[in-house]
């Protein structure tokens, strides 16, 4: 579910590999969390976090989540926020190589990375949770505001907007565009530029600069999911999610 490849200059690529769309279920989320820890333990100086060509991640595996009772569902969502927290608290820089479409949970994970390189073209990224009946939790809203500003974040969140790559770059949701074939290499170049700096000064300054992001998400397991869980089980939310799953099944 997660493939690891060593790149140059102590940089490791962690590539999600759960076909067809890298939907985030507990197994994949656990693999990502473990992969981040292992990369650091094995001495990685920087991490490229990538997906499949054309699809970074379609977000949480909603059809699977709808089958779960509340305790298992809450555990699954905590696993997702654990990944976000580990990205925010990573002791080494992490660059997201957004290799294609990145709705919802895919976009969310990228918010907690140091840098975002997206494949140019008709690929879309955004936090479309409202469109599928979900409330966007506070830590995610804070992470988006940090990138694009308060008012822009409000407009994107309330509309559940999905942006093509050029527009995502314009508003600051991603930092750079590259051809689909060069997304990983471009993310690695960003990391290499940081790693060429005096290491202690770079890492300590990075830690200070990202303190607000770490405060927003908190350490793994610390996110209060109660408001989100209550909203998940509301009739309207269940109806919208059920209709979404029905559409997905019809496409298959």
Secondary structure, 3 states (H helix, E strand, C coil): CEEEEECCCCEEEEEECCCCCCCECHHHHHHHHHHHHHHHHCCCCEEEEECECEECCCCECHHHHCCCCHHHHHHHHHHHHHHHHHHHHCCCEEEEEECEEEECHHHHHHHCCCEEEEECCCCEEECCHHHHCCCCCHHHHHHHHHHHCHHHHHHHHHHCCCEEHHHHHHHCCCCEEECHHHHHHHHHHHHHHHHCCCHHHHHHHHHHHCHHHHHHHCCCCCCCCHHHHHHHCCHHHHHHHHHHHHHHHHHC
